[in-house]
């Protein structure tokens, strides 16, 4: 059995010549995985999380620490001091994965091995069938999955629980039974202990049928991923409205979901909400549709994209002398009578007779206007004419005197002025510009 299971894992070709962080709970699944990976002579690090909800957790933690010392393998552990009371399993999973990510970073690797097996896949299918609206949640766990900075490897996904138990028995592996697995407190346990035995009576081969459904869903997801990739290829975080709206509904739904996942991996939109969003996107006007947790779906001048809600810092500075002013946004404004010899930094020449100060460096305000050679125009109308995206308009920094805008540096929009007796030079430096004073 050792040779077969060793070959099964080895044939997956998941582990290159790098350190592997193995998630070791002490249960039979992870103890078998650890034993197999050790037999492959991989460079291992044990990562164990004590969930602190059972008295036996401390004993198990101590045993694994002793095992790691005996095998001369680094042992990393954490204890959840205050276990979450609501939605425990989901929150505990996030805590574990964040811990695994920290350990992987510590040992300069990105590979984390998990002991999920074929029975876990079946349970995963029915949990999501009962509780989720999104069809693709039924596709199951992937053997290789990226999560932030780590790669989750699941080499046992096609191995049954019974095979793992037989392996552990044959090799006299010590493992711990989690008594909470018998409790009906958790959805997974209710499905495992009550629903699946009934389904097995109806169809002893139901596992094969479910596995085929999951494979079909994975194939469908690959097609949807291809749509998404092609749509994203020439885009800079946004999509052409007409192209997006010409896609089939299922593709639109998938792409919206994936764009939202960049900001919140747990946020799933219902069909009703997606259909309402698509109805709004079919209009000509610019839109900002709030979703959840500060996530906003925007349509601006024929472009569709998802972003976080902007909380603009309040910028207001009165300038009454020559100075260098560092803004909280990272930009720098330099006011000087000296002309700097620099071709890339934006510069505005402000002509005046006897009085130039005070000036204002701030964000755009209602009622702002700017003088052009053809007359005066509201800044709001200027930005609309130039099709400046709505989410960018209020973040623009302006040089002003009361409500008269003299210069909008980022767009290089300047008011019309006549040459006078004196001139003041105003320089606008972005974050990556060097200090002009050093030149």
N, C-alpha and C positions, 0 to 999 in steps of 0.2 A: 504493500500500500504506500509506503514511503516513496518508492520510486515513481509510482503513478502520480501521486499528488505533487511530488517535487517536479515531475515533468509537466504537469498541468500548469503550475505557476511559472516554470521556466519558459514554457512555450509562449506565454503571453508577452514576453520580451518587454516588460514594464520597467525593469530596473537596470539602468546603465551603471557605469563605474562611478557611483556616487553614494553618499550616505543616505540611508533610508530611515526615516522616523516611523516606527511601527506603533500604532495606537493599541495599547495593551490594557484591556479592562480586567482581565483575569478570568473571563468566561471561556467556555470551550472554543468558541470561534476564534478569538484573538490568540489564545494559547497555541492552537494548531497553526495559525498563520505565522506566529513567532517561531515555532519549531521548524517549519518549512523554510522560512527565510534564513534562519540560522544555518540550516543544512546546505543552503546555497552559498554559504560563506560571504554573505553581504556585510557591509559595514553598517551596523545597526545602532539606533538610539531608541530606547524605550520611553514612550510618553504615556503617562497614566493620569487620569482625572478621578479624584475621589469626590463623588457627588454628595456625600455627607448626608444621605437620607436613610441609611441602614447602619445598624451597629457593627455589622460585619465588614463595613467598608474599610475601617482602620486596619483590621487583620489582613485583608486582601492587599492593601497598600503596602503594609510591612512585608508581606510575603514576596511581592513583586520587587521590592527594593533589595531583599536578600538574594532573590534569583538573579537580578542584574549584577549584583556584586560578585556572585559565584561565577557568572558567565563573563565577567569583566566587560560589561556593556554599560555605557552611560545611561543613567536613570534620571528622567525628569518627571516631576509630579507636581500637581497643584490640588488644593482642596477648595471646593466651593463653600465658603464660610457661611453664606446665607442662601441656601437653595431657593430658586424662584418658586412661588406657590401657584401662580397662574401659568397655564400653558408650559408646564415644566419641561416636557421632553423637547419641544422646539427651542426653548431658551437655553437648556442645558447643551443641546447640540451646537448652538452658536458659541457658547462658552468653550466647548471642547475644541472646535475648529479654530477659534482665535488662539487658543493655547498651542495647538499643533503648529500654527503659522509662526508663532513666536519661537518655538523650539527649532523649527526648520531654519529660520533665519539665524539663530544662534549657531547652528552647526553648518551653516553655509550650504544648505541644500534646499530643494523645493519639493522633494518627494516624501509623501506621507502615505503609508500603507494601511488600509482599513480592511477589516475582516468580514464585510458584508458578503452574504452567500445567497444561493438560489432561493431559499425559503424567505429571506428578507425581501427579495424582489417581488415575490408573490404577495406578501403582506403589504408592501409598498403600493402595489397595483390596487388592491381593494380599499386601502385607506384613502387613496386619492380618488377612487371611483365614487366613494360615498361622500367625501367632503369637499371636492374641488370641482369648479365649473370648466376648467381648461382641459381639453382633451389630451394635450401633450404632457400633462402631469402624469398620465398613465404609462408613459414610456419606460419608466423605471430608472434605476441608477445606471450610470455609464461606467464601464471598466476604468476609463481614464477621464478625469474631470478637473478642469481648472477652477480654482477658487482663490481669488485675489492673487497672492504671490506664491501659492503652493499648487502642486499637482496631486490630486487624490487618486491613488491606485487601489483598485479592488480586484485582486487576482482570483478570488474565490467565488465570484458572482455566479458561476455555472456549477458550483459544487453544492450538493444538498447538505442539509443539517445532519442527516443520518450518516453521511460519509465522514463528516468531521468528527462525530461521536465515535464512529468505528476507528478512525485514525487515532484519536486520543486514547481509546481503550488499548489498542494494540501497542502503542508506544508509552503506556503508563504515564501519560501527562497529567499533572496536577492542574485542576481548574476549579472554579467556584460557581455554584449555582446561585443565581440571583432570585431570591424568593419573590421579589416583586413581579417577576414574569408570570406568576400564577394569579396575580391580582387583576380583577376586572376594572380597576380604576382607570387604566389606560386603554385608548382605542385599539392600539396594536394588539394588546393582550386579548381583548374581546373578540377581535377578528381571528386571531390565531387559535384561541381556545374554544370558540363556539361556532363562528361562521364557516371557517375552512373545513372542519370535520363534516359539516352538513353538505358542503359542495363536493367533497371527496366521495361521499356516499352516492351523490347524484352522478358524478363522473370521476372515476378514479384517475383519469388522465388529464384532469383539469389544469395541472401545472404546465403541461405541454401546450395546451390551448392558450393559456395566458401568456406564456413565453412568446408564442407566435404573434399574438396581438401586440405585445410590447415591441417586437422586432419590426412589425409593420409601422408602428408609430415612430420608431426611430428612423425608418426610411423616409416617412413623410416629413419628419423634422429636418432631415438632410436636404430635402427639396426646398423647404421653406428657408433654410439657412442660405441656400444658393441664391434665392430671390433677394434676400437681405444683403448678401455680399455684393451682388451685382448692382443693387440700388445704391449701396454705400460707396462703391468703388470711386466714383468721380465726385462724391459729395464731401463737404467739409462739416460733417455733423448735422446736415439738414438734407431734405429731399425735395425734389420738384413736386409741387402740389399735383399737377396734372398727371405726372407719371405714377405717383403713389395712388391716386384715386382711380387710376385705370386698372389696378391690380385686383385680383379676386379677393372677396371679403376675408377668407381664411388667411391669405397672405398679409393683408393689411393688419389684421388682428395680431398675427405673429410678430410683424415688424414693430408695431406699437409696443407690444409687450417687451420685446428685446431692448428697445430704446429706453423704456422705463426701468428695466432691470439694471441699467447702468447706474441708476441713482438709488433704487430700492429693489433688491432681489426678491422681496416677499410680496410686492404689490401686484395683485392680479385684478384686471378689470373685468367686470361682468359683460356678457353679450349686450345687455341693454345699454350700458354705459358706452361701450364701443360704438354701437349703432348711432347713439346720440352724438358722439364726437364726430363720426364720419359725416353725419348730416350737417353739422356746423362747419366742417372743413370744406364742404361743397359750396360755401358762400364766397363772395369776392372780398369781403372785409377782412382786415387783420384781426387776429384772435389771440387771446391768452386764456386757456382753459385750465383752471386749477384742478389737480388730480388729488394728491395726498402728500402730506409731509413736505410741503413747500415745493413739490414737483409740478411743473407747468408745461402743458403742451401748447406750443405757439405756432401760429401761421402768420407769416409776415411777407408780404409782397411775393406770394407764390411759393414760398419756402416753408416747409414743415419741419419742426424739430422739438425735442424735449429738453428742458433745462430746469435748473433750480430757480425758485423765486428769488429775485434780486432784492437785497437789502442794501441800498446805496448809502454809503457814509455821507454824513452832512459836511459839505465843503463850503466854507465861507471864510475868506481872509481879506481884511482891508489893508491895502498897501499904501503907506504914506512916505516911503523913502526907498532908496536903492537897497536891494537885499536879495538873498537867495532863500527861497521858501520851499521846504520839503512838505509835500501833501501826504495825507494819510493813505492815499491811493497808490503811493510809490513814485508819483511823478514829481518833478522839481521845476519850479518857476524861478527864473533869475531876471531881476529888473536892474538894468545898468545903463549908464550913459556911455559906457565903453562898448564899441562894436567888437564882438568876438569873431575871430577868423575860423569859422567852422561851417562846413558845407552841409552836413547831414542833420544837425539839430535845427528844429523849426524856430524861426525868429520873426518877430513882428516889430516894425519900426513905427513908433507912435510919435507923430509930429505935434508940436504945441507951441504956443507963444509964451505966456508967462506962468501958467499953472497947469501941472500935469496930475498931481495927486489931489485927493485920494483915488485909487483904483480898487477894483474888487476882483478877486479870483474866486469863483464859485460855480455852482451848477445852475442850469437854466431855470428861470422862474417864469411864471405866468405873466404875460404883459411885456416880456422882453422883445425888443425890436432891433433892427440893424439897418443902417443907411447904406444904400448902394448908389451908383452913379445915376440910376434911373429913379431913385426915390426910396422911401422908407418901406420896410416889410417886416411883418411879424416873424420872429425866429421859428415859431411853430410851423408856419407855412413854408418857410425855407426848408426845414427838415423833411416835411411831407413831400415837397417837390423833388428833393434829392433822394427820396425813398430810403431815408435812414430808418432802420428797423426800430419799431416802437420801444423795445426793451433797451435800446442803446441811447435813446434821446435824452433821458433824464440823468444819465451818467456822464454826459459830456461836460467838460470843464470849459468855462468861458472867462474871457477878460472883459470886464464891464465897467461902466461909469453910470451908476444908478441902473435904469432899465435899458440903457443903450449898450448894445453889445459891440465891442470893438474887434474881438477876434475869437474864433472857435478853433483852437490849435489842432485838435485831432482831425478836423475836416479842412483845416486851413482856409476857413471862410473869414474874410476881412471886410471891415466897413470901408466905405469910400472916404478918403480924407485928402486934404490939400497939404502940400508941403509948407511948413511954417518955419519959424526962426530956430526952434530947438527940436531935438529928436531924442527919444528914449527907446532903448532896445529891450524887448521882452523875449526871453528864451524859454522854450518849453521842452523839457527833457523827459523822455520815457524812462522806465525802470532800468533798461539795459544801456542807456546812454552814459557816457563818462562825464565826470564833472568838468564843466567848461573852465573852471578856475584853474584846472591843472594844465591847461594848454597855454 
